[in-house]
């Protein structure tokens, strides 16, 4: 005990930060290895996500050496570097999960909550390590310099230093070699430009045969200086429906959808928002239980004019309403399937939040296809067939496509001989079918011996 007291008496607060950091790194690495398989998105398969836990353990081992030889600050710096690699790995993995949470379109599967935990704890470990590095593990540099000198006649100290050096090098080499082997064994991700086009000739033929000749790009609605909210169409009893987009003789120009979920007293159910924008400048929809009706425009009074010709042009996509807290909805440009998005008010009943609504130029859904993601469509006898990450994707008349917004609305049917979550026992070809709103898609999987 006296020996320990003498060892610690000249150590600074940074020494104990490093000690706590080492313990935290070990705990997080254990939690990671117990949970990461179900937490990683499909796109992480080619990035060797296991290396996050591996470099946490490598950093832990090096931190133990640093605690034994605190006078050599560079050892702790190496450990911080190992933690930094683990953090970097998580940083390149989590963006697809963040995008899925924002857009409520979770193509990649995975668990956003767990990855957020990994990210935050790794960030804390790295920052704490950097802080300790700058403070120094000794109360004074003179003490550190004194202990740094090596007496070659002191055999025990020479052996201890040599053992520590060997342990640091072995940990780094082991972590690097294991990670490299994982990367080599990881499935190859086909570059986006080489991916097979999911819009098959069959889907193209279906879209071409579908009769719908309205072009939402042709619609220009000018902003009014004053809006007439006495319009009967905005009346709650005789106005347009806020639960569907059907209006006799009118076409939908834009359709918006959004979802929000938050745990409250054990309830994690989602709240939804929908908006339909028609070609006569009327919009309607709901945000949870609140009905909204009003006007929309895509050519503002301030900037919606061509300075050369004086003609009206599109310069925005906004909505106005006389419903409290929905009097002005300003959308922003987005990329991908959803072309616009906006934050709107959400009354949760027990509190207030905002919900992101994402919109696209409306064309009818004409077809459905199944995206099996990283699992592919080839399996082996003895493997577990798991289609939990598969996505049913809707195809519009204009051949743009996206995941079905409410995945719970899709009905999945496994063909005879296979079942989701069960081991495959027979070689051959089997069909999986997805059905949604009258549309059906089938995917054939091949099971080999």
C-alpha positions in Angstrom: 0.0 0.0 0.0 2.9 2.3 0.9 4.5 1.6 -2.5 1.3 2.6 -4.3 1.0 5.8 -2.2 4.6 6.7 -3.1 3.9 6.0 -6.8 0.8 8.2 -6.9 1.9 11.1 -4.7 3.5 13.1 -7.5 0.8 12.3 -10.1 -1.6 15.0 -11.4 -5.4 14.8 -11.9 -4.6 13.8 -15.5 -3.3 10.4 -14.3 -6.7 9.6 -12.8 -8.4 10.8 -16.0 -6.3 8.3 -18.0 -7.2 5.6 -15.4 -11.0 6.4 -15.8 -10.6 6.6 -19.5 -9.0 3.1 -19.7 -11.9 1.7 -17.6 -14.5 3.4 -19.8 -12.8 2.1 -23.0 -12.9 -1.4 -21.6 -16.6 -1.1 -20.6 -17.6 0.4 -24.0 -15.7 -2.2 -25.9 -17.5 -5.0 -24.0 -20.9 -3.4 -24.7 -19.9 -2.9 -28.3 -19.1 -6.5 -28.9 -22.3 -7.6 -27.2 -24.5 -5.3 -29.3 -22.9 -4.2 -32.6 -24.2 -7.0 -34.8 -27.8 -5.8 -34.6 -26.8 -2.1 -34.4 -24.8 -1.7 -37.6 -26.4 -0.4 -40.8 -26.2 -2.6 -44.0 -23.6 -0.2 -45.5 -21.2 -0.9 -42.6 -20.6 -4.5 -43.8 -17.7 -3.4 -46.0 -16.1 -1.1 -43.4 -15.2 -3.8 -40.8 -17.2 -2.3 -38.0 -15.7 -4.8 -35.5 -12.6 -2.6 -35.6 -14.3 -0.1 -33.4 -14.2 -2.5 -30.5 -10.8 -3.8 -31.5 -9.1 -0.4 -31.4 -10.9 0.4 -28.1 -9.2 -2.7 -26.6 -5.9 -1.8 -28.2 -6.2 1.6 -26.7 -7.1 0.1 -23.3 -4.0 -2.1 -23.3 -1.7 0.8 -24.2 -3.3 3.0 -21.5 -2.4 0.3 -19.0 1.2 0.6 -20.1 0.9 4.4 -20.0 -0.3 4.2 -16.4 2.7 2.1 -15.4 5.1 4.5 -17.1 3.4 7.9 -16.9 6.6 9.7 -17.4 6.6 8.7 -21.1 3.7 10.9 -22.3 3.9 9.6 -25.8 2.6 6.2 -24.7 -0.7 7.8 -23.7 -0.7 9.8 -27.0 -0.5 6.4 -28.9 -3.6 5.2 -26.9 -5.5 8.4 -27.8 -4.6 7.7 -31.4 -6.1 4.2 -31.2 -9.3 5.7 -29.7 -9.3 8.2 -32.5 -9.3 5.5 -35.1 -12.3 3.9 -33.3 -14.1 7.2 -33.3 -13.3 7.8 -37.0 -14.9 4.4 -37.9 -18.1 5.3 -36.1 -18.1 8.7 -37.7 -18.1 7.2 -41.2 -20.8 4.6 -40.3 -23.4 6.7 -38.5 -24.4 9.3 -41.2 -26.8 6.9 -43.0 -28.5 6.3 -39.7 -28.8 10.0 -39.0 -30.3 10.5 -42.5 -32.7 7.7 -41.8 -33.9 9.3 -38.6 -34.3 12.7 -40.2 -36.2 11.5 -43.2 -37.9 8.5 -41.5 -36.8 6.4 -44.4 -34.5 3.8 -42.9 -33.0 2.0 -45.9 -30.0 0.7 -44.1 -31.5 -0.9 -41.0 -29.4 -0.7 -37.9 -30.0 0.9 -34.5 -29.5 4.7 -34.4 -29.7 4.8 -30.6 -26.9 2.4 -30.0 -24.7 4.0 -32.6 -25.4 7.4 -31.0 -24.2 5.8 -27.7 -21.0 4.5 -29.4 -20.4 8.0 -31.0 -20.9 9.9 -27.8 -18.8 7.6 -25.5 -16.0 7.5 -28.1 -16.0 11.2 -28.4 -15.8 11.5 -24.6 -12.9 9.1 -24.4 -10.9 10.9 -27.1 -11.6 14.4 -25.7 -10.7 13.2 -22.1 -7.5 11.6 -23.5 -6.5 14.8 -25.3 -7.1 16.9 -22.1 -4.9 14.5 -20.1 -2.3 14.7 -22.7 -2.0 18.5 -22.4 -2.2 18.5 -18.6 0.5 15.9 -18.2 0.4 12.9 -15.8 2.9 14.5 -13.3 2.3 17.4 -11.0 5.6 18.9 -12.2 7.7 18.4 -15.3 10.9 18.0 -13.2 9.5 14.9 -11.5 8.6 13.5 -15.0 12.1 14.2 -16.3 13.6 12.6 -13.3 11.7 9.4 -13.7 12.3 9.4 -17.4 16.0 8.6 -17.0 16.9 5.0 -17.4 19.5 3.4 -15.3 20.9 0.5 -17.3 22.2 -1.0 -14.2 18.6 -1.3 -12.8 17.7 -4.6 -14.5 14.1 -4.6 -13.2 13.4 -1.2 -14.7 15.0 -2.1 -18.0 13.0 -5.3 -18.2 9.8 -3.5 -17.3 10.3 -0.9 -19.9 11.1 -3.5 -22.5 8.0 -5.5 -21.6 5.9 -2.4 -21.9 7.3 -1.5 -25.3 6.7 -5.1 -26.5 3.1 -5.0 -25.2 2.4 -1.6 -27.0 3.9 -2.8 -30.3 2.1 -6.2 -30.0 -1.3 -4.5 -29.3 -0.9 -2.2 -32.3 0.2 -4.9 -34.7 -2.5 -7.3 -33.5 -5.2 -4.6 -33.9 -4.0 -3.7 -37.4 -3.6 -7.3 -38.6 -7.1 -8.3 -37.3 -8.7 -5.2 -38.9 -6.9 -5.8 -42.2 -8.1 -9.4 -42.3 -11.7 -8.3 -41.5 -11.5 -5.7 -44.3 -10.3 -8.4 -46.8 -13.1 -10.7 -45.7 -15.7 -8.0 -45.8 -18.3 -8.2 -48.6 -17.5 -6.1 -51.6 -19.9 -3.1 -52.0 -20.8 -2.5 -55.6 -20.1 1.1 -56.5 -23.2 3.1 -57.1 -22.5 3.6 -60.8 -22.2 -0.2 -61.2 -25.4 -1.1 -59.3 -28.0 -3.0 -61.3 -30.9 -0.6 -62.2 -33.9 -1.7 -60.1 -36.2 -0.2 -62.7 -36.6 -3.3 -64.9 -38.2 -3.3 -68.4 -41.3 -4.9 -66.9 -41.7 -1.9 -64.5 -41.0 0.5 -67.3 -43.8 -1.1 -69.4 -46.2 -0.9 -66.4 -45.4 2.8 -66.0 -45.8 3.5 -69.7 -49.2 1.7 -69.8 -50.5 3.6 -66.8 -52.7 6.4 -68.0 -51.7 9.7 -66.4 -50.8 12.7 -68.5 -50.7 15.5 -65.8 -47.3 17.2 -65.5 -46.9 18.9 -62.1 -43.9 20.9 -63.5 -46.4 22.9 -65.6 -48.2 24.4 -62.5 -47.3 27.9 -61.4 -49.3 29.4 -58.5 -48.7 33.1 -57.8 -48.6 34.5 -54.2 -51.5 36.7 -53.3 -51.1 40.0 -51.5 -54.1 39.0 -49.4 -55.6 35.6 -49.0 -59.3 34.8 -48.9 -59.8 32.5 -45.9 -63.5 32.6 -46.3 -63.3 30.3 -49.2 -65.7 27.4 -48.6 -63.0 24.9 -49.6 -61.2 25.8 -46.4 -64.3 25.2 -44.3 -64.0 22.3 -41.8 -67.4 20.9 -42.6 -67.8 21.4 -46.4 -64.2 21.8 -47.4 -61.7 19.4 -49.0 -60.8 16.3 -47.2 -57.7 16.3 -45.0 -57.3 12.6 -44.9 -56.7 11.8 -48.6 -55.7 13.5 -51.8 -58.8 12.8 -53.8 -60.6 15.8 -55.3 -62.9 15.5 -58.3 -61.4 17.2 -61.3 -58.2 18.3 -59.6 -54.7 16.9 -59.7 -52.1 16.7 -56.9 -49.0 18.8 -57.6 -47.0 18.0 -54.5 -47.4 15.4 -51.7 -45.7 15.7 -48.3 -45.3 13.1 -45.6 -43.5 13.0 -42.3 -43.2 11.0 -39.1 -42.0 11.6 -35.5 -41.5 9.3 -32.6 -40.5 9.9 -29.1 -40.6 7.8 -26.0 -43.1 9.0 -23.4 -44.1 6.8 -20.5 -43.3 3.7 -22.4 -45.1 4.8 -25.6 -42.9 4.9 -28.7 -45.7 5.1 -31.3 -45.2 7.4 -34.3 -47.1 10.5 -35.2 -47.6 11.3 -38.8 -48.2 14.4 -41.0 -49.5 14.5 -44.6 -50.1 17.4 -47.0 -51.6 17.5 -50.5 -51.1 20.5 -52.8 -53.6 20.7 -55.7 -53.4 22.4 -59.0 -55.9 25.1 -58.0 -53.6 26.5 -55.2 -55.4 24.8 -52.4 -53.6 22.5 -49.9 -54.9 20.3 -47.1 -53.7 17.7 -44.7 -53.1 16.7 -41.1 -50.4 17.0 -38.5 -51.2 14.2 -36.1 -54.8 15.2 -35.1 -54.8 18.8 -36.4 -56.6 19.4 -39.7 -54.9 22.0 -41.9 -56.3 23.8 -45.0 -55.0 26.8 -46.8 -53.2 28.0 -50.0 -49.9 27.3 -51.5 -47.7 29.1 -54.1 -44.4 28.6 -55.9 -44.0 32.1 -57.3 -43.5 34.8 -54.7 -44.4 38.5 -55.1 -40.9 39.6 -54.1 -38.7 37.4 -56.3 -41.0 35.4 -58.5 -40.5 37.5 -61.6 -38.0 37.2 -64.4 -36.1 40.6 -64.4 -35.6 40.5 -68.2 -39.1 39.5 -69.4 -41.3 40.4 -66.4 -42.9 36.9 -66.6 -43.8 35.1 -63.4 -41.3 32.3 -62.5 -41.0 29.7 -59.8 -38.8 30.7 -56.9 -40.2 28.9 -53.8 -42.8 26.5 -52.5 -44.6 27.9 -49.5 -48.0 27.5 -47.8 -50.3 29.8 -45.8 -53.2 29.0 -43.6 -55.4 30.6 -41.0 -55.0 27.5 -38.7 -53.1 28.5 -35.6 -49.3 27.7 -35.8 -49.6 26.7 -39.4 -50.1 30.2 -40.8 -46.8 30.0 -42.7 -45.0 26.8 -43.9 -41.8 27.6 -45.7 -40.2 24.6 -47.5 -36.6 24.2 -48.5 -34.9 22.4 -51.4 -33.8 18.8 -50.8 -32.0 16.2 -52.9 -33.0 12.7 -53.9 -36.5 11.4 -54.1 -37.8 14.1 -51.8 -37.4 17.5 -53.4 -38.6 19.7 -50.6 -38.8 19.6 -46.8 -40.1 21.8 -44.0 -40.5 21.8 -40.2 -44.1 22.1 -39.1 -45.8 22.2 -35.7 -46.8 19.0 -34.0 -49.2 18.8 -31.1 -48.4 15.6 -29.2 -51.3 16.0 -26.7 -48.9 16.0 -23.8 -46.5 18.5 -25.3 -45.4 20.3 -28.5 -42.8 19.3 -31.0 -41.9 19.9 -34.6 -42.1 17.3 -37.4 -40.1 17.2 -40.7 -42.3 16.8 -43.7 -40.7 15.7 -47.0 -42.4 16.4 -50.3 -42.1 15.3 -53.9 -43.8 16.2 -57.2 -46.7 13.8 -57.2 -47.1 11.0 -59.7 -49.2 7.9 -58.9 -47.5 4.8 -57.6 -47.5 2.2 -60.4 -45.2 -0.6 -59.2 -43.3 -2.1 -56.3 -39.9 -3.8 -56.1 -37.9 -5.4 -53.2 -34.5 -4.2 -52.2 -32.6 -6.9 -50.3 -29.7 -4.6 -49.5 -26.4 -6.2 -48.3 -28.0 -9.6 -47.6 -28.4 -10.2 -51.3 -30.5 -13.0 -52.7 -28.1 -16.0 -52.4 -27.9 -18.0 -49.2 -26.5 -21.4 -48.0 -28.1 -24.3 -46.4 -27.7 -23.9 -42.6 -27.7 -20.1 -42.7 -30.5 -18.2 -41.1 -32.8 -16.4 -43.6 -33.2 -12.9 -42.3 -35.1 -10.3 -44.5 -35.6 -7.9 -41.6 -33.5 -5.3 -43.4 -35.3 -5.8 -46.8 -37.2 -2.8 -48.1 -40.3 -2.6 -50.3 -39.9 0.3 -52.7 -42.6 2.2 -54.5 -42.1 3.3 -58.1 -44.0 6.3 -59.4 -45.3 6.9 -62.9 -42.2 9.0 -63.7 -40.0 6.0 -62.6 -38.6 7.7 -59.5 -38.7 5.5 -56.5 -38.4 5.4 -52.7 -39.0 3.1 -49.8 -42.6 2.7 -48.8 -43.1 5.5 -46.2 -44.9 3.4 -43.6 -43.1 0.1 -43.6 -45.7 -1.4 -41.4 -48.2 -1.2 -44.2 -46.2 -3.7 -46.3 -47.4 -7.4 -46.1 -44.6 -9.9 -46.5 -45.1 -13.5 -47.5 -42.4 -16.2 -47.5 -42.7 -19.0 -50.0 -43.0 -22.6 -49.0 -39.7 -23.9 -47.6 -38.4 -20.7 -46.1 -39.4 -18.5 -43.2 -37.9 -15.2 -41.9 -35.6 -15.8 -38.9 -35.5 -19.6 -39.5 -32.5 -21.7 -40.7 -32.5 -22.8 -44.3 -32.7 -26.5 -44.6 -33.2 -27.2 -48.3 -31.3 -26.0 -51.4 -33.3 -24.5 -54.3 -35.1 -21.3 -55.3 -37.7 -19.7 -53.2 -39.9 -16.6 -53.6 -40.6 -13.8 -51.2 -43.6 -11.5 -51.9 -44.3 -8.0 -50.7 -47.7 -6.4 -51.1 -48.7 -2.8 -50.6 -51.8 -0.8 -51.6 -52.7 -3.3 -54.4 -49.1 -3.5 -55.7 -47.1 -6.7 -55.5 -43.4 -7.5 -55.9 -41.6 -10.8 -55.8 -38.0 -11.6 -55.2 -36.4 -15.0 -55.8 -33.7 -16.2 -53.5 -31.3 -19.0 -54.2 -30.2 -21.4 -51.5 -27.1 -23.5 -52.2 -25.6 -26.5 -50.5 
